[in-house]
Amino acid sequence: MAVLTPGGTVGWNPEVWEKAKFEPATYQRMKFIRTIDEGDRPYNLLHIRKHARVAGSVLGQSTAGGAADLTFLTIIGTPVTVTPVHSVVPVAYGPHMEAQTDGNLDKESASNIEMALAELTEASAAANIATLTTVISTADVDGTILRRAYGQLMGNTNGMAEPGGDTQVYGLFSHTQFPNLGNIPEFNQADIRGDSENPYVKGIWTKGGGIMLLMTTVVTQDGNGWHNGLYIPSCFVIAWNMRSNIVRDRDALRQFVIAQNNVGSAVKHDLRGIDIRTTANPL
């Protein structure tokens, strides 16, 4: 006797696709680019005029008044150059594809590649952190390392990045460091952070910490580890010739949807940022 079995009998098992609905891919949102300085339009090459740091000296007394001992300094600095690159994320499909589907391929393609371009641009800009000359290397970040980095940043900037000051300090960290950052008390305990009603500690870490922590999945990773950054906005610069846009074109029977931008980024003030390299993956 024949038995009809659901899932096992040819001809009795319809398959259904959701109509006009596509589940989106996920991409990293821009976090780093939104926190750094924006420069002028670079055209082919942007030069940023930057002062050299000069220092005074104390002279000994003499009959000549010390004039003979003067050493004159120059304030001419070294310009920062920003070279733009053309970033492109293209897709293509034939007209029969659109005719044979119940979705809007043009709309879906545009949305997908726009997010992909944002992630690509963010990763390219964050790669500048790896070129900073002040480096702190550790297996995993912890409170001691982060406080040490903040102290170093304060010294490098001659107090521009002091706790409780007017200049916002940012920390861009890889997602691999989330468990370790979660163990630093001044960022996770209200009574130490200073936003509780405890009268003995209120305000201490509001002034003593002052780091805006940002988590991302596009921190640069190479043979030296993950290049996390502690910085103030003027450490880096980004300059746009063409902001992200989407171009649609057709060549014979092929439909092109292209997301593109033309942008350059660079380190503007090397001592205003610290490369915190983490070499172990705690996840």
N, C-alpha and C positions, 0 to 999 in steps of 0.2 A: 504494500500500500504506500503510495506517494504521500509525503508530508511537506507542506509549504513552511519553510523556516525563514522568518524575518532576518535579513542580513546574510542569508546563505542561499537564496534562490534567485537565479538570474531572471531579470525581467520584472521582479516585484520590489525592487529596492531603488526608489527615486532619490536623487541627490539634488539638493537645493542650495543655491548661492544667494546670499543677501543681496538685495537689489540696491543699486546706486549708493553703496556704502563701502568705504575703504577705511580700514584701521590705520592710523598714521604711524610712521616711524618716529623714533624719539631722537632728539639731538640736544647737544649742550647749548643752553642759552648764553648770550653774551653777559659776562659779569665784569671781566677785567677791563675791556675797552671802555665801558661806561665810567670807570673810575680814574682814567688818566687824561692828561692834557690833550687838547686838540690843536693842531698847528694850522698854518695857512695851506692853501692849495699847493701841492708840490710840483705840479706840471711834470717835467722830466726829473727834476732833482730839487729838493728843498734844502736850503741852508739856514740854520738857526744860529744867530750870532750869540755867543755865550762868553761872558766875562771869565777871565782867569782870576783865581783867588790871589790877592796880594796881602802881605802882612807888614806891620810896622816893626820898628826896632828901637831900642833904647840906646842913646849915645852917651859916652862918657864926656865929662866937662873938659874943655880945653880953651886955650886963648883964642882959637879960631871959632869957638862956639860950636864945634863939632861938624861944621859944614864940610870940612875936608874928608870926613868919614862917611858921608852920605853915599848910599848905593841906591840909584834910582831904578825903579821897577816899571815894568810895562803892564798895562791893563788889557792888552790885546789878548783875547782868548782863542780857543780852538773851536771853529764852528762845528755844529752837529749837522750831519747830512741825513736826509730821509729820501730813500729811493722807492718809488711806488712799484707795485707788482700788479699784474692783471690776473685776478682769480676768477675761474669759470667753473660752473657746474652745469653740464648740458645733458639733455635727454632728447630722444627722437623716436617717432613712431609713424607708421603709415596711416592714411585716412581710413583704411578698412578696419583698423583697430578700434577707432572711435565709432564706426558704424556698427560694429559687432558687439559692443558692450553697452550696458545700461548706465555707466558712470560717465562723468565728465573728465576725460583724461587730461585735458588742458588745465583745468582747475587743480586737479590732484597733483599733477606734475609740478606746477608752479609752486604750490604750497610746500611740497617735499624738498625741492631743490633750493628754495629760499632758506629753509632751516639748515640745510646742509652747508650753504655758503656762509651763513652766520657762524656756524661751528668752525669752519675752516679758517675764517678771518680771526676769530677769537684765539684759536690755537697758534696762528702765525704771530699774533701780537704778544701772546704770553711767552713765546719762545725767547723774547728779549731778556727775560729774567735770567736765563742761563748764561748771559754774557756779562752780568754784573761782576765786579772784581772783589766785592766784599762777600765772602762765602762762610757760612757756618754749616758744617756737615755733622749729621747725627743719624743714628739708625732710625729713630722715630722721634717726632717732636713731642716735647713735654713742657710743663710750665717753666722749668728752669731755662730751657733752651729759648723759649719764646721771650722770656723776660731779658735774657742775655742779648738776644737779637734787638729788642727794643732799645736797650741801653746802648748798643753799638750804633744803631740808627740815630739815636739822639746825639752821640758824639760825632758821627760823620756829618751831620747837618748843623752842627754847632747850636743845638737846641731848637732848631726849626720844628723837629718832630717830637718835642717834649710832651710828656703825659699831661693831659688837661689843657693843652694849648689850642690854638685856633686852627691848626693844620690837621686834617683827618689822616690817620694812619690806617692803611689797609693791609690785610693779610690774605693772600690768595694761596689756598692749600688744596692739594690733591684729596680726592675722596678717600684715598687709602689712609689718610691721617685723621679721619673723623672720630674713630674710637679714642685716639690719644687726645685730641682737642677736647673731647667730651669729659676728660678727667681733669682739666685745668679749672680749679675752683672759681677763680675770679670771673670766668665766663659762664659758669653754670650754677653758682650758688648765690641766691639773691642777697643773703646777708653779707657776703663778702664783696659782691659786685657793687653794693651800695644803693640798690633800689628797693630795699625793704624798709620797714619802720623801726629797725633796731637803732637806737640813738647812739650806740657806741661805735658803729662801723659805717653808718650811712655816709656815702659820698667818698669813701676811701678809694675804692677801685674805679669809681666813675672818673676820678682824676688820675689814679695810678695806672689804669689799664688803657682805656681809650683806643682799642684796636677793633676795627670793623672786619670781622672774619668772613671770608667768602670761600665757598667750597665749589670745586669744579672737577670735571673729569678730563680736561684737556691740558693739565699741567704737563710741561715738557718732561719726558722721561728718556734718559740715555744711559750710557755706561756709568755715569757718576750718580745716578739715582733720579729721584723726582725733584724738579727745580721749583720749589715753593717760594713765594716772594713776600717780603715785608717791605712796604714802600709808602711814599707819599705821592700824590698825583703828578707832581712836576718831575718825577723821576723818568717818566716815559712820555712819549708824544706819538700821536697818530694823526695822519693827514690824508684827506680824501681828494682825489681827482673826480671820482665817480662813485657815489654811494650805491649800495646794492640795488639793482633793478632787474627786471625780467624782460627779456626780448623774445618775441615770437616771430618765426620766419618759416617759409616753406620753400623747399627746393624740389622741383618735380613733384613726386608723390609723397615726399617725406615732410613731416611736420617737426620743427625744432622748437623746443622751449629751453631757453638758456638763462640762468641766473649768473650775474657777473658784477664785479666791482673793481675799482682801481684805487689802491690804497697803499700807504707806506707807514711803517712804524719803526721806532728806534728808541734807544736809551738817550735821554736828554741830559740828565744829571746823574752820573754814575754813583755818587756817594749817597744818593737819596733813596737807595733801595738795597736790600740784602737778599742774596740767594740762599735760602735755607734748604739745603739738600738733605733729603731723607733717603736712606739706602735700604731700608727693610720694608716689606709689605706686610702690615699687621692683619690684613683681611684674609 
